Amino acid sequence: MKPFEISRVYDAPRAKVWQAWTEPSRLKHWWGPRGFTVHTCKVDLRPGGTFLYGMKAPDGSDVWGKFVYREIKAPEKLVFLVAFSDPQGGLTRHPSSPDWPEYILSSVQFTAQGPKKTKVSVSWIPHEASEAERKAFEAGRASMTQGWGGTLDQLEAYLSE
């Protein structure tokens, strides 16, 4: 299976982009798809540590998610498992897609492009997924492009402030 990949170049030095991805005081201002607002943001940035976040969706519902960090190579790379969550950090299923993979293995590369620009490359692939989960992932590529596109747009707006 081919991973989902998306990248963007930002007019910001790599250290600033890294901080935006790893510090809760910064993450809460841009994380999530367009129209979602983060109300809870807890980061334990270490292998085995977590990023637990709660967001208010445009329809007013709460959506929770969690990363479990596997690899942290500051300021170059983050590798983590992504899952839907409850407020306590317990595993839940996608709220509207029961066959969505329980876990997505995510890799984010931060590549300096000169002193003032940074390329962020995101790669997603289902982790230990069933056939139904792999099919849901394949069927969800347009939705992932829209969701990640909005998230990366919000990061761009945050970095330009």
N, C-alpha and C positions, 0 to 999 in steps of 0.2 A: 504494500500500500504506500502510495506517495503521500508525504506530509503536506499539510496546508502551510503555505509560506506567504509572508507579507513583509515588506520593508519600507522604510521611510528615512530620508535624510533631513536632519534638523539643523537649524542655524544656532547651534549651542555646543559648547565644548563637552567632550565626553564625560568629564567629572560631574558637570551639572545634570546631564541626562541620567547618569548613574544614580545620583542623589534622588532625582524625581521618581525613579523606579524602586528605590530601597528605603526611603525615609517616609514614615507614615504622615508626617506633617506636610509633605509634598504630594504623596500618592493620593491623598483624599481629595485633592483639588482637580484631578484629571482622570482618575481610573474609571473604567467602565464605558459601556456603549453610550452614544449620544442620547441625551434625555434622562439618563440615570444620574442620581446624586448619591455619593458615598456618605453614610452616616456613622459607620463604624469601620475603623482601620487599625488593625493591630499587627505589627511586624516583629518577628523574632528571626533576624537575618543570620542564620547559621545552617549548615547542613543538618537536616532533621527538624529545623525550626519551621514556623508557619507564617503566612500572611493570611489573616482572617479578615474578611470584609463583608459589610452589609450595605446594600444599596436600595434606594427607593426608586422603583420603576415608574415610568410615565403614568401608568394606570393606578399608582398609589400603593401597589403591593411591594413587599420586601423580598429581595433576592439576596441570598448569602452564598459566598464562595470561599474557597480556601486553596492556597498553594502549600505544598510541603517541599521545602528547598532540598535539592539533592547536591547541587554544585554551585559554589559562589566563587567567582574569580574576578574580584574587583580590579578595575572598572570595566572588564571585558565581557563577562558572560554570567548569565543566571540560567540554571536548569532546575525545573520544579515540576511536580505533578499538580495538576489543576483538577478540582472537583467542586460540585455544588455542595453546599453545606447548610447546617442549621446554625443558629446563633451561638451554640456552644462548640462549634467546630466539628460536629458529627457529620458523617457522610449522608447526603441525600441524592435523589435523582433530579435530573433536569425537570423544572416545573411544568413544561409543556411538551416534552419529548422523552417518553419513558425508555426509548431505546438508545438515547444519547449515551456515549461511553461514560462509565463511572469516572474514569481517570483519563486525562490527556497529558502526555509527556510534552512539556514545553521547554524550548530553548530560546533564549534571547541573547543575541550578540550585539555588542556595542563597539563599533569600529570608528576610530577617529579618522576624519577626512580633513587633514590639516588641523591647525590649532583651534578652529572655531566652528567646525561642523562635525556631526556624528551621524553615522548610519546605524539605525536600529533594525535588526532582522529577527523576526519572530518565526519559529517553526513549531507546529503542533502535529502530534500523531497520537492516535488512540493507544492506550497502554493496557496490555493484558485484556483486550477487548474480545467480545463474542462476535460472531458473524453478523448478528443483527445490529450490534453497536458499530461495527465497521461500516455497514451499509448506511446507518443513520449519519455517521460522520461524512461519508462520501456525498450523501444527499444534502448535507448542510453547508457545503462549501460557499454557496452564494451568501448565506446568512453569516458565516464566519467572516467573509470579505466585508460585508456591511458592518458587522459588529466591531471587528478590529479596525476597519477604516475610521469609524467614528471615534473609537478609543484613541487611535493615533492622532486624529485631528485634535482631540481635546488635549493631548500631550503637547502638540505643536502650539496651541493657544496658550497653555500654561507656561511653556518655555519662553514665549515671546513677551510675557508680562514683565 
